[in-house]
Amino acid sequence: MDTTGAGDSFNAGFLAARLAGRDIPEAVAWAARAGSLSTRAAGGTAAQATIDEVTPSIR
């Protein structure tokens, strides 16, 4: 696990959610998913999450 870039991914997830019109609690959830998914591989951006991975599935 490499946490390099996790904070940047968190910030990007939050901003993307807000720009998409999501409210603050949902934006924080997006941010947490984006930040945590970015730690899947060494190298910071090697495991950068896609928008589909960050967006929760509706079932």
C-alpha positions in Angstrom: 0.0 0.0 0.0 1.3 3.4 -0.9 -0.5 6.5 0.4 1.3 8.9 -1.9 -1.4 10.9 -3.6 -4.3 9.7 -1.4 -4.9 13.3 -0.1 -4.9 14.7 -3.6 -7.3 11.9 -4.7 -9.5 12.7 -1.7 -9.6 16.4 -2.7 -10.3 15.5 -6.4 -13.1 13.2 -5.4 -14.7 15.9 -3.2 -14.4 18.6 -5.9 -15.7 16.3 -8.6 -18.8 15.4 -6.5 -19.5 19.1 -5.7 -19.1 20.1 -9.4 -21.6 17.3 -10.2 -24.1 18.9 -7.8 -23.7 16.4 -4.9 -24.4 17.6 -1.4 -21.6 17.9 1.2 -22.2 14.4 2.9 -22.2 12.6 -0.5 -19.2 14.6 -1.6 -17.3 13.5 1.5 -18.2 9.9 0.7 -17.0 10.3 -2.8 -13.8 11.8 -1.5 -13.2 9.0 1.0 -13.7 6.4 -1.8 -11.4 8.2 -4.2 -8.7 8.6 -1.5 -8.8 5.0 -0.3 -8.9 3.5 -3.8 -5.8 5.3 -4.7 -3.8 3.3 -2.2 -4.3 0.0 -4.0 -0.8 0.0 -5.7 2.6 1.6 -5.1 3.4 4.8 -7.0 0.6 7.1 -6.1 -1.2 7.4 -9.4 -0.7 3.8 -10.4 -4.0 2.9 -8.8 -5.9 6.1 -9.5 -9.6 5.4 -9.2 -12.0 5.9 -12.2 -15.2 7.8 -11.8 -17.1 4.5 -12.2 -15.2 3.1 -9.2 -15.9 6.1 -7.0 -19.6 6.5 -8.0 -21.7 4.2 -5.8 -23.8 1.6 -7.6 -27.5 2.0 -7.4 -29.1 -1.4 -6.8 
